[in-house]
Amino acid sequence: MEQATLRIRMDADLKRQFDDFCEEVGMNASVAVNLFAKAVVREGKIPFEIAADPFWSAANQAVLSRSIAQLDAGMGKCHELIETEEHV
């Protein structure tokens, strides 16, 4: 099988952590990336979920900003936390 080279750029600290992980599980980064590529081709998708964190969405940030403004204006409510012990 003919070999090809894949060059990628990544954060130096991330690369160090990735190399350390690969060594811990008995492989090198090249083997790990090849395993990833084979899984992508076999499954026809990225083999893990990629999703945005909804906390950082513009809509949620707007809600949080309004809530903070209301609290700063004294329009918030104070709730008391009552801790209880449940015995089963």
DSSP file (Angstrom, degrees, kcal/mol; ACC not computed):
  #  RESIDUE AA STRUCTURE BP1 BP2  ACC     N-H-->O    O-->H-N    N-H-->O    O-->H-N    TCO  KAPPA ALPHA  PHI   PSI    X-CA   Y-CA   Z-CA
    1    1 A M              0   0    0      0, 0.0     2,-0.2     0, 0.0     0, 0.0   0.000 360.0 360.0 360.0 129.1    0.0    0.0    0.0
    2    2 A E        -     0   0    0      1,-0.1     2,-0.3     0, 0.0     0, 0.0  -0.474 360.0-137.0 -70.0 138.0    1.4    3.4   -1.0
    3    3 A Q        -     0   0    0     -2,-0.2     2,-0.3     2,-0.0    -1,-0.1  -0.709  18.6-170.4 -97.1 147.6    1.9    5.8    1.9
    4    4 A A        -     0   0    0     -2,-0.3     2,-0.4     2,-0.0     0, 0.0  -0.918  20.2-121.5-131.0 159.3    1.1    9.5    1.9
    5    5 A T        -     0   0    0     -2,-0.3     2,-0.5     2,-0.0    -2,-0.0  -0.870  16.3-163.3-106.9 135.5    1.9   12.2    4.4
    6    6 A L        -     0   0    0     -2,-0.4     2,-0.5     2,-0.0    -2,-0.0  -0.979   8.2-164.7-115.0 122.2   -0.8   14.3    6.2
    7    7 A R        +     0   0    0     -2,-0.5     2,-0.3     2,-0.0    -2,-0.0  -0.930  13.4 171.2-110.3 129.7    0.5   17.5    7.8
    8    8 A I        -     0   0    0     -2,-0.5     2,-0.4     2,-0.0    -2,-0.0  -0.921  24.8-134.9-131.6 158.9   -1.7   19.3   10.3
    9    9 A R        +     0   0    0     -2,-0.3     2,-0.3     0, 0.0    -2,-0.0  -0.926  31.2 158.7-112.9 140.7   -1.2   22.2   12.7
   10   10 A M        -     0   0    0     -2,-0.4     5,-0.0     0, 0.0    -2,-0.0  -0.980  49.4 -73.3-152.9 162.7   -2.3   22.2   16.3
   11   11 A D     >  -     0   0    0     -2,-0.3     4,-2.5     1,-0.1     5,-0.2  -0.302  42.5-128.8 -55.6 135.8   -1.5   23.9   19.6
   12   12 A A  H  > S+     0   0    0      1,-0.2     4,-2.2     2,-0.2    -1,-0.1   0.870 108.2  50.0 -59.8 -39.5    1.8   22.8   21.0
   13   13 A D  H  > S+     0   0    0      2,-0.2     4,-2.4     1,-0.2    -1,-0.2   0.903 110.1  50.5 -67.6 -40.1    0.4   22.0   24.4
   14   14 A L  H  > S+     0   0    0      2,-0.2     4,-2.8     1,-0.2    -2,-0.2   0.913 109.7  51.3 -61.9 -42.5   -2.4   19.9   22.8
   15   15 A K  H  X S+     0   0    0     -4,-2.5     4,-3.0     2,-0.2     5,-0.2   0.918 109.6  49.6 -61.2 -43.7    0.1   18.0   20.7
   16   16 A R  H  X S+     0   0    0     -4,-2.2     4,-2.5     2,-0.2    -1,-0.2   0.930 113.2  46.3 -61.0 -45.6    2.1   17.2   23.8
   17   17 A Q  H  X S+     0   0    0     -4,-2.4     4,-2.4     2,-0.2    -2,-0.2   0.896 113.6  49.2 -63.9 -40.1   -1.0   16.0   25.7
   18   18 A F  H  X S+     0   0    0     -4,-2.8     4,-2.8     2,-0.2    -2,-0.2   0.927 111.5  48.5 -64.8 -45.8   -2.1   14.0   22.6
   19   19 A D  H  X S+     0   0    0     -4,-3.0     4,-2.4     1,-0.2    -2,-0.2   0.910 111.6  50.7 -60.2 -42.6    1.4   12.4   22.3
   20   20 A D  H  X S+     0   0    0     -4,-2.5     4,-2.1    -5,-0.2    -2,-0.2   0.922 111.7  47.4 -61.4 -44.4    1.4   11.6   26.1
   21   21 A F  H  X S+     0   0    0     -4,-2.4     4,-1.6     2,-0.2    -2,-0.2   0.945 111.0  50.7 -61.8 -48.2   -2.1    9.9   25.8
   22   22 A C  H  <>S+     0   0    0     -4,-2.8     5,-2.9     1,-0.2     4,-0.2   0.907 110.3  50.1 -57.6 -42.8   -1.0    7.9   22.7
   23   23 A E  H ><5S+     0   0    0     -4,-2.4     3,-1.3     1,-0.2    -1,-0.2   0.904 106.4  55.8 -62.7 -40.7    2.1    6.7   24.5
   24   24 A E  H 3<5S+     0   0    0     -4,-2.1    -1,-0.2     1,-0.3    -2,-0.2   0.835 111.5  43.4 -60.5 -33.3    0.0    5.7   27.6
   25   25 A V  T 3<5S-     0   0    0     -4,-1.6    -1,-0.3    -3,-0.2    -2,-0.2   0.292 122.9-102.9 -99.7  10.3   -2.3    3.5   25.4
   26   26 A G  T < 5S+     0   0    0     -3,-1.3     2,-0.3     1,-0.3    -3,-0.2   0.794  85.9  89.1  82.0  30.1    0.6    2.0   23.4
   27   27 A M      < -     0   0    0     -5,-2.9    -1,-0.3    -6,-0.1     2,-0.2  -0.881  65.3-119.5-142.4 177.4    0.5    3.8   20.1
   28   28 A N     >  -     0   0    0     -2,-0.3     4,-2.2    -3,-0.1     3,-0.2  -0.677  38.5 -97.2-113.5 175.0    1.9    7.0   18.5
   29   29 A A  H  > S+     0   0    0     -2,-0.2     4,-2.6     1,-0.2     5,-0.2   0.851 121.6  57.1 -61.4 -35.7    0.0   10.0   17.0
   30   30 A S  H  > S+     0   0    0      2,-0.2     4,-2.2     1,-0.2    -1,-0.2   0.919 108.4  46.0 -63.1 -43.7    0.3    8.6   13.5
   31   31 A V  H  > S+     0   0    0      2,-0.2     4,-2.4    -3,-0.2    -2,-0.2   0.920 112.7  51.1 -64.0 -43.5   -1.5    5.3   14.5
   32   32 A A  H  X S+     0   0    0     -4,-2.2     4,-2.2     1,-0.2    -2,-0.2   0.917 111.2  46.8 -61.9 -44.2   -4.2    7.3   16.4
   33   33 A V  H  X S+     0   0    0     -4,-2.6     4,-2.7     1,-0.2    -1,-0.2   0.888 111.4  52.1 -66.6 -37.9   -4.9    9.6   13.4
   34   34 A N  H  X S+     0   0    0     -4,-2.2     4,-2.5    -5,-0.2    -2,-0.2   0.904 108.6  50.6 -63.3 -40.9   -5.0    6.5   11.1
   35   35 A L  H  X S+     0   0    0     -4,-2.4     4,-2.1     2,-0.2    -2,-0.2   0.916 111.3  49.2 -60.8 -42.9   -7.5    4.9   13.4
   36   36 A F  H  X S+     0   0    0     -4,-2.2     4,-2.3     2,-0.2    -2,-0.2   0.939 111.5  48.3 -60.7 -48.4   -9.6    8.1   13.3
   37   37 A A  H  X S+     0   0    0     -4,-2.7     4,-2.4     1,-0.2    -2,-0.2   0.899 110.9  50.8 -61.6 -42.0   -9.5    8.3    9.5
   38   38 A K  H  X S+     0   0    0     -4,-2.5     4,-2.7     1,-0.2    -1,-0.2   0.893 110.0  50.2 -63.0 -39.6  -10.5    4.6    9.2
   39   39 A A  H  X S+     0   0    0     -4,-2.1     4,-2.7     2,-0.2     6,-0.3   0.898 110.0  50.9 -65.5 -40.0  -13.4    5.1   11.5
   40   40 A V  H  X>S+     0   0    0     -4,-2.3     4,-1.9     2,-0.2     5,-0.8   0.938 114.7  42.6 -61.4 -47.4  -14.6    8.2    9.5
   41   41 A V  H  <5S+     0   0    0     -4,-2.4    -2,-0.2     2,-0.2    -1,-0.2   0.924 116.6  47.6 -66.5 -44.4  -14.4    6.2    6.2
   42   42 A R  H  <5S+     0   0    0     -4,-2.7    -2,-0.2     1,-0.2    -1,-0.2   0.916 122.4  33.2 -63.0 -45.4  -16.0    3.1    7.7
   43   43 A E  H  <5S-     0   0    0     -4,-2.7    -1,-0.2     2,-0.3    -2,-0.2   0.642  98.9-130.9 -89.2 -16.1  -18.9    4.9    9.4
   44   44 A G  T  <5S+     0   0    0     -4,-1.9     2,-0.3    -5,-0.3    -3,-0.2   0.789  80.0  62.6  69.7  27.3  -19.3    7.7    6.9
   45   45 A K  S   <S-     0   0    0     -5,-0.8    -2,-0.3    -6,-0.3    -1,-0.2  -0.974 102.2 -73.4-165.7 166.5  -19.3   10.3    9.6
   46   46 A I        -     0   0    0     -2,-0.3     2,-0.3     1,-0.1     4,-0.1  -0.608  50.4-128.5 -67.0 129.8  -17.1   11.8   12.3
   47   47 A P  S    S+     0   0    0      0, 0.0     2,-0.3     0, 0.0    -1,-0.1   0.135  84.6  45.3 -79.9  26.1  -17.2    9.1   15.0
   48   48 A F  S    S-     0   0    0     -2,-0.3     2,-0.2     2,-0.0    -2,-0.1  -0.974  95.4 -87.8-155.7 160.7  -18.3   11.4   17.8
   49   49 A E        -     0   0    0     -2,-0.3     2,-0.5     1,-0.0     0, 0.0  -0.502  31.2-164.7 -75.6 135.8  -20.8   14.1   18.3
   50   50 A I        +     0   0    0     -2,-0.2     2,-0.3    -4,-0.1    -4,-0.0  -0.977  25.4 154.9-118.2 115.8  -19.8   17.6   17.4
   51   51 A A        -     0   0    0     -2,-0.5     2,-0.2     0, 0.0    -2,-0.0  -0.992  42.3-116.1-144.2 147.6  -22.2   20.2   18.9
   52   52 A A        -     0   0    0     -2,-0.3     5,-0.0     1,-0.1    -2,-0.0  -0.584  36.5-112.7 -79.1 145.2  -22.2   23.8   19.9
   53   53 A D    >   -     0   0    0     -2,-0.2     3,-1.6     1,-0.2     4,-0.2  -0.713  21.1-148.9 -78.2 115.9  -22.7   24.5   23.6
   54   54 A P  G >  S+     0   0    0      0, 0.0     3,-1.4     0, 0.0     6,-0.3   0.701  89.3  75.7 -62.9 -18.0  -26.1   26.3   23.7
   55   55 A F  G 3  S+     0   0    0      1,-0.3    -2,-0.0     5,-0.1    -3,-0.0   0.877  96.3  47.7 -57.9 -36.5  -25.0   28.2   26.8
   56   56 A W  G <  S+     0   0    0     -3,-1.6    -1,-0.3     4,-0.1    -3,-0.0   0.374  84.0 122.8 -89.9   5.0  -22.9   30.4   24.5
   57   57 A S  S <> S-     0   0    0     -3,-1.4     4,-2.5    -4,-0.2     5,-0.2  -0.288  73.3-118.2 -65.2 153.7  -25.6   31.1   21.9
   58   58 A A  H  > S+     0   0    0      1,-0.2     4,-2.0     2,-0.2     5,-0.2   0.885 114.1  53.6 -59.7 -39.8  -26.5   34.7   21.3
   59   59 A A  H  > S+     0   0    0      1,-0.2     4,-1.9     2,-0.2    -1,-0.2   0.925 110.9  44.5 -63.6 -44.8  -30.1   34.2   22.4
   60   60 A N  H  > S+     0   0    0     -6,-0.3     4,-2.6     1,-0.2    -1,-0.2   0.894 111.5  53.0 -68.3 -38.6  -29.0   32.7   25.8
   61   61 A Q  H  X S+     0   0    0     -4,-2.5     4,-2.4     1,-0.2    -1,-0.2   0.866 107.9  52.1 -63.6 -35.2  -26.4   35.4   26.3
   62   62 A A  H  X S+     0   0    0     -4,-2.0     4,-2.3     2,-0.2    -1,-0.2   0.911 109.7  48.8 -65.6 -42.6  -29.1   38.0   25.7
   63   63 A V  H  X S+     0   0    0     -4,-1.9     4,-2.4     1,-0.2    -2,-0.2   0.925 112.3  48.5 -62.3 -44.7  -31.3   36.3   28.4
   64   64 A L  H  X S+     0   0    0     -4,-2.6     4,-2.6     2,-0.2    -2,-0.2   0.904 110.1  51.5 -63.2 -41.3  -28.5   36.2   30.8
   65   65 A S  H  X S+     0   0    0     -4,-2.4     4,-2.3     1,-0.2    -1,-0.2   0.916 111.1  47.7 -62.5 -42.5  -27.6   39.9   30.2
   66   66 A R  H  X S+     0   0    0     -4,-2.3     4,-2.3     2,-0.2    -1,-0.2   0.906 111.9  50.5 -64.2 -40.5  -31.2   40.9   30.8
   67   67 A S  H  X S+     0   0    0     -4,-2.4     4,-2.3     2,-0.2    -2,-0.2   0.912 110.4  48.7 -64.3 -42.6  -31.4   38.8   34.0
   68   68 A I  H  X S+     0   0    0     -4,-2.6     4,-2.7     2,-0.2    -1,-0.2   0.910 110.5  51.4 -63.6 -41.9  -28.2   40.3   35.3
   69   69 A A  H  X S+     0   0    0     -4,-2.3     4,-1.6     1,-0.2    -2,-0.2   0.899 109.9  49.9 -61.9 -40.4  -29.5   43.8   34.6
   70   70 A Q  H  <>S+     0   0    0     -4,-2.3     5,-2.8     2,-0.2     6,-0.3   0.915 111.8  47.6 -64.8 -42.4  -32.7   43.0   36.5
   71   71 A L  H ><5S+     0   0    0     -4,-2.3     3,-1.6     1,-0.2     5,-0.3   0.911 110.5  51.8 -63.7 -42.2  -30.7   41.7   39.5
   72   72 A D  H 3<5S+     0   0    0     -4,-2.7    -1,-0.2     1,-0.3    -2,-0.2   0.816 106.9  54.5 -63.4 -29.5  -28.5   44.8   39.4
   73   73 A A  T 3<5S-     0   0    0     -4,-1.6    -1,-0.3    -5,-0.2    -2,-0.2   0.357 121.7-107.9 -85.9   6.0  -31.7   47.0   39.4
   74   74 A G  T < 5S+     0   0    0     -3,-1.6    -3,-0.2    -5,-0.1    -2,-0.1   0.685  85.9 122.6  79.9  17.6  -32.9   45.2   42.6
   75   75 A M      < +     0   0    0     -5,-2.8    -4,-0.2    -6,-0.2     2,-0.1   0.263  45.2 103.8 -97.5  12.8  -35.6   43.3   40.7
   76   76 A G        -     0   0    0     -5,-0.3     2,-0.4    -6,-0.3    -9,-0.0  -0.368  65.2-125.8 -89.3 171.4  -34.4   39.8   41.8
   77   77 A K        -     0   0    0     -2,-0.1     2,-0.5     2,-0.0    -2,-0.1  -0.931  13.3-135.9-117.5 142.6  -35.8   37.5   44.4
   78   78 A C        -     0   0    0     -2,-0.4     2,-0.4     2,-0.0     0, 0.0  -0.850  20.7-166.1 -97.6 128.7  -33.9   35.9   47.3
   79   79 A H        -     0   0    0     -2,-0.5     2,-0.4     2,-0.0    -2,-0.0  -0.941  14.8-133.5-117.1 138.2  -34.5   32.2   47.9
   80   80 A E        -     0   0    0     -2,-0.4     2,-0.6     2,-0.0    -2,-0.0  -0.744  14.2-138.5 -91.4 134.9  -33.5   30.4   51.0
   81   81 A L        -     0   0    0     -2,-0.4     2,-0.6     2,-0.0    -1,-0.0  -0.826  17.3-167.1 -92.9 120.9  -31.7   27.1   50.6
   82   82 A I        -     0   0    0     -2,-0.6     2,-0.4     2,-0.0    -2,-0.0  -0.941   7.2-153.4-112.0 117.1  -33.0   24.5   53.1
   83   83 A E        -     0   0    0     -2,-0.6     2,-0.3     2,-0.0    -2,-0.0  -0.736  16.9-178.1 -90.8 135.9  -30.8   21.4   53.3
   84   84 A T        -     0   0    0     -2,-0.4     2,-0.6     2,-0.0    -2,-0.0  -0.902  24.2-129.3-128.9 159.0  -32.6   18.2   54.5
   85   85 A E        -     0   0    0     -2,-0.3     2,-0.5     2,-0.0    -2,-0.0  -0.944  20.4-156.2-109.1 125.6  -31.5   14.7   55.2
   86   86 A E        -     0   0    0     -2,-0.6     2,-0.5     2,-0.0    -2,-0.0  -0.860   1.8-159.9-101.0 133.7  -33.5   12.0   53.5
   87   87 A H              0   0    0     -2,-0.5    -2,-0.0     1,-0.1     0, 0.0  -0.956 360.0 360.0-112.4 124.4  -33.4    8.6   55.1
   88   88 A V              0   0    0     -2,-0.5    -1,-0.1     0, 0.0    -2,-0.0   0.441 360.0 360.0 -97.5 360.0  -34.5    5.8   52.8
